[in-house]
Amino acid sequence: MPDRRSAEHNGSPDEGNMSVREAGRKGGKTTRARYGAEFFQEIGAKGGRTVSERYSNEHFREIGRKGGRRVAELIARAKSIDENGNLQNPE
């Protein structure tokens, strides 16, 4: 059984609390230990098939274009920042 913390604990109100990220990581590790890494491969493939059946090729082209534009913007922005983290004058 998983380790359960008592509702009656003494200390700060945040003691024993975990973030959503920590809870997700813990749950993922537990699931991997229980079912194996292949389980994640299978459910990922199943989800990918479902999404590809639900959306057209044009949908995937459009999100690819959006992602490409965003990456280009981030690269341009990074190139315009000097060693001190200051934005240089765009030319």
Buried (B, 14 or more C-beta within 10 A) or exposed (E): EEEEEEEEEEEEEEEEEEEEEEEEEEEEEEEEEEEEEEEEEEEEEEEEEEEEEEEEEEEEEEEEEEEEEEEEEEEEEEEEEEEEEEEEEEE
